[in-house]
Amino acid sequence: MDFIEKLIEDFALLPGIGKKSAMRIALYLVQNRNISEVLLNDLDYTIKNIKICKYCNNLSTDDECNICKDNTRDKKVCVVETISDLYAIEETKDYKGYYFVLSKLINPSKGIFVEDLGLDKLKNLIINKNIEEVIFMLNYTPEAQITIDYIKEYLDGMNLRFSKISVGIPIGASIEFLDKTTLRLAFNERKEI
């Protein structure tokens, strides 16, 4: 196998990149070395300097991400499963609160239990940012509902409102792939739980 074929195979490992897209990307980068060098430098710098935010689990080059540093944000925290979900919501520019990225949902059959969620960090965020409402923006799955129920129980007694998204999110859909209008409706039509 030559280097080009290996590069194509490597790009095809990325989510959402098929064999044809991988080939186009690989060939483009090989033929445009200046862009390849910029990409390599940026990727190398990011990998060496990336950290997990001490409050929300977002990616950052500091101990605290830019969202958590912004004290003008609403006193709400949106609980999401992935960083991709956070970026999709942030891109709508409608939600102005904080986030908490779970990274996984409770699923005993896969060996994921409550203690794997790092909920002490969520409690710390709620206390430090004077959070008043917790919004659950999770995909509609049994694991998500179990996780929501447990988080509500864990935060019981903190005088918080709880809500979850409702309108526009189809069962089984991934939040990161929804359009801005659907996400906007889901937030605006959320229901208290």
DANOR-V657751 format. One record per residue. N is the residue number from 1. RES is the residue in one small letter. OMEGA is omega in whole degrees, 0 to 359 (none if undefined). D_FIRST is the distance of its C-alpha to the first C-alpha in whole Angstrom. Layout:
# DANOR-V657751
n = {N | N}
res = {RES | RES}
omega = {OMEGA | OMEGA}
d_first = {D_FIRST | D_FIRST}
This chain:
# DANOR-V657751
n = {1 | 2 | 3 | 4 | 5 | 6 | 7 | 8 | 9 | 10 | 11 | 12 | 13 | 14 | 15 | 16 | 17 | 18 | 19 | 20 | 21 | 22 | 23 | 24 | 25 | 26 | 27 | 28 | 29 | 30 | 31 | 32 | 33 | 34 | 35 | 36 | 37 | 38 | 39 | 40 | 41 | 42 | 43 | 44 | 45 | 46 | 47 | 48 | 49 | 50 | 51 | 52 | 53 | 54 | 55 | 56 | 57 | 58 | 59 | 60 | 61 | 62 | 63 | 64 | 65 | 66 | 67 | 68 | 69 | 70 | 71 | 72 | 73 | 74 | 75 | 76 | 77 | 78 | 79 | 80 | 81 | 82 | 83 | 84 | 85 | 86 | 87 | 88 | 89 | 90 | 91 | 92 | 93 | 94 | 95 | 96 | 97 | 98 | 99 | 100 | 101 | 102 | 103 | 104 | 105 | 106 | 107 | 108 | 109 | 110 | 111 | 112 | 113 | 114 | 115 | 116 | 117 | 118 | 119 | 120 | 121 | 122 | 123 | 124 | 125 | 126 | 127 | 128 | 129 | 130 | 131 | 132 | 133 | 134 | 135 | 136 | 137 | 138 | 139 | 140 | 141 | 142 | 143 | 144 | 145 | 146 | 147 | 148 | 149 | 150 | 151 | 152 | 153 | 154 | 155 | 156 | 157 | 158 | 159 | 160 | 161 | 162 | 163 | 164 | 165 | 166 | 167 | 168 | 169 | 170 | 171 | 172 | 173 | 174 | 175 | 176 | 177 | 178 | 179 | 180 | 181 | 182 | 183 | 184 | 185 | 186 | 187 | 188 | 189 | 190 | 191 | 192 | 193}
res = {m | d | f | i | e | k | l | i | e | d | f | a | l | l | p | g | i | g | k | k | s | a | m | r | i | a | l | y | l | v | q | n | r | n | i | s | e | v | l | l | n | d | l | d | y | t | i | k | n | i | k | i | c | k | y | c | n | n | l | s | t | d | d | e | c | n | i | c | k | d | n | t | r | d | k | k | v | c | v | v | e | t | i | s | d | l | y | a | i | e | e | t | k | d | y | k | g | y | y | f | v | l | s | k | l | i | n | p | s | k | g | i | f | v | e | d | l | g | l | d | k | l | k | n | l | i | i | n | k | n | i | e | e | v | i | f | m | l | n | y | t | p | e | a | q | i | t | i | d | y | i | k | e | y | l | d | g | m | n | l | r | f | s | k | i | s | v | g | i | p | i | g | a | s | i | e | f | l | d | k | t | t | l | r | l | a | f | n | e | r | k | e | i}
omega = {179 | 185 | 180 | 179 | 179 | 178 | 178 | 178 | 180 | 179 | 179 | 176 | 181 | 180 | 178 | 181 | 177 | 183 | 181 | 178 | 179 | 179 | 180 | 180 | 182 | 181 | 179 | 182 | 178 | 182 | 181 | 188 | 180 | 177 | 178 | 181 | 177 | 180 | 178 | 179 | 180 | 180 | 179 | 179 | 182 | 181 | 182 | 188 | 185 | 178 | 174 | 181 | 183 | 179 | 195 | 182 | 173 | 176 | 182 | 173 | 175 | 177 | 180 | 182 | 181 | 179 | 181 | 177 | 186 | 182 | 177 | 182 | 179 | 182 | 179 | 173 | 178 | 180 | 180 | 180 | 186 | 175 | 176 | 177 | 178 | 181 | 179 | 180 | 181 | 180 | 179 | 181 | 178 | 182 | 185 | 180 | 179 | 180 | 167 | 182 | 180 | 184 | 177 | 177 | 179 | 180 | 184 | 180 | 176 | 178 | 179 | 183 | 183 | 184 | 179 | 184 | 180 | 185 | 174 | 177 | 178 | 179 | 178 | 177 | 181 | 180 | 184 | 182 | 179 | 183 | 179 | 183 | 174 | 180 | 178 | 179 | 183 | 176 | 180 | 177 | 176 | 179 | 179 | 181 | 176 | 180 | 178 | 181 | 181 | 180 | 177 | 179 | 181 | 183 | 180 | 179 | 181 | 178 | 181 | 168 | 177 | 175 | 175 | 183 | 180 | 189 | 168 | 181 | 180 | 177 | 179 | 181 | 176 | 184 | 185 | 182 | 180 | 180 | 184 | 182 | 179 | 178 | 180 | 179 | 181 | 179 | 185 | 181 | 182 | 183 | 176 | 181 | none}
d_first = {0 | 4 | 7 | 8 | 6 | 7 | 10 | 11 | 10 | 13 | 15 | 15 | 17 | 20 | 23 | 24 | 20 | 19 | 16 | 18 | 19 | 16 | 14 | 18 | 18 | 15 | 16 | 19 | 19 | 17 | 19 | 22 | 22 | 25 | 25 | 22 | 24 | 27 | 24 | 23 | 26 | 28 | 25 | 26 | 30 | 30 | 28 | 30 | 33 | 33 | 36 | 37 | 41 | 44 | 45 | 43 | 39 | 38 | 36 | 37 | 37 | 41 | 42 | 44 | 42 | 44 | 45 | 47 | 48 | 50 | 53 | 54 | 52 | 54 | 55 | 53 | 49 | 47 | 45 | 41 | 38 | 35 | 35 | 34 | 37 | 39 | 37 | 38 | 42 | 42 | 41 | 44 | 46 | 49 | 48 | 50 | 50 | 48 | 45 | 44 | 40 | 40 | 36 | 37 | 40 | 42 | 40 | 41 | 39 | 36 | 38 | 39 | 43 | 45 | 45 | 41 | 42 | 44 | 47 | 49 | 47 | 48 | 51 | 51 | 50 | 53 | 55 | 54 | 54 | 57 | 55 | 57 | 55 | 52 | 50 | 47 | 44 | 42 | 41 | 43 | 42 | 44 | 42 | 43 | 47 | 47 | 46 | 48 | 51 | 50 | 50 | 53 | 55 | 53 | 55 | 58 | 61 | 59 | 61 | 58 | 58 | 55 | 53 | 50 | 49 | 50 | 50 | 47 | 44 | 43 | 43 | 39 | 38 | 36 | 38 | 35 | 35 | 39 | 40 | 43 | 46 | 45 | 44 | 48 | 50 | 48 | 50 | 53 | 54 | 53 | 55 | 57 | 56}
